[in-house]
Amino acid sequence: MKQKEARILITREWERWLQTQSIDPCNATGRDTLKFFFELQDRKSDLLDFQSRGRDKWHIINGWLLREQHCVTH
């Protein structure tokens, strides 16, 4: 899977995951993205099957999520 596609799907999963956590989406931290990443790893999620070009996948995902600070509003 290409990074562009993975970014969209991971962002959607992050937003769903945040709804199950006691985390303010607008104040999520690297520790929160790491927990999310570990849960994806534990589930052997296909979302982690993207091209990383040798970079650490958590660092990539962390950058995507925190840079955009996807805040879920209802």
Buried (B, 14 or more C-beta within 10 A) or exposed (E): EEBEEBBEBBBEBBBEBBEEEEBEBEEBEBEBBEBBBEEBEEEEBEBBEBEBEEEEBBEBBBBBBBEEEBEEEE
